[in-house]
Amino acid sequence: MLKKILFNLHLYGIFIFTYGWVLHPYIVYIQYIVILSWLLNNNKCLITELEYYFLEETCMGGTKNFVVPKINRYTLYINCLLASIYNINYLKIYQ
């Protein structure tokens, strides 16, 4: 039961932190942290590694593959860029 809740939180977090900047522009800072963790960890997801370490299973299945797929990385890169541009323009308007 707890395992399923944690896996769902991870999956919802992936969606929220990728596209949530549209609703709350400051999610971009979390996107920076995620991208930095990928760069420092050879494109491996830290949360997925922790899931496997503690639960011996990941939200993506039972495999030991922690590398984030290219399409997911590029999607986050593009969304982070768009969110950054939006934040720059948003801050100019309200200063």
N, C-alpha and C positions, 0 to 999 in steps of 0.2 A: 504494500500500500504506500509506504513512504517512498519507495523507489519510484513508483509511478508518478507521485506528486513532484519529486525532484526532477524527473525527466521532462515532465510537462512544463515545469518552471523554466527549464533550460530552453525548450523549444519555443515557448512564448517569449522568453527573453531575446532569442535570436530575432524573432519577428519585430518585437517592440524596438530593440536597439538598432535595427536596420532601417525601419520605416517610421519610427515614432517621432523623429525630428519634425515631421510635418505638424504634429499636434503640440509638441513642446520643443522649441528650438534648442534648448540647452542639453538635449540628449547627445549632441555632437561631441561633447567632452567625454562621454562614455565610449563613443565610437573611437575617439583617439586612443583611449586606454586599451580597447580591444585590439586595435590595429597594432599598437606598440607591443602588446603581449604576443601577438602572432609573429612580429618581426624578431623579437628576442627569443622566441621559442621555436624557430624553424617552421613557421606556419602551422603549428600544432595548437589545438584549442586547450587551454589550461583547464577549463571546467570539465571537458570531456576526459582529460587525463585524471582529474580528481574523481570523477564518477567511476572510472575503471579501477582506480586504486582502492576506493572504499567499497564499491558495490560489485566489482568484477563484471560490470556490464556498462554500456553507454546508452545514451538516448537514441543513438543511431543504429543500435543493434549490439550484438555480443562481441563484435570484432575489436581488435586492438588497434584500429586505424584512427589516429588522432589528428591527422592532417586535414585542415579545412580545404574543401574543394576550391579550385580556382574561380569558378563562377560565383561562389559565395563571397570570396575575398573581393573580387572585382565589383560585385554588387554593393558591398559595404564601402569600398573606396569611392565609388561614384556617389553614393548617398552621403558620405562624409564630405565630399567636395561640394555637393549641392547645399548641404546644411551649412557649411562654412560660408559659402557665398551668401546664402540667405541671412545668416547671422550678421555678416558685415553690413549688408544693406539694411537690416532691421535696426542695428545699432546706430547707423547714420541717421535714420529717420527720427529716432527717439532721443537724440542728444540735444 
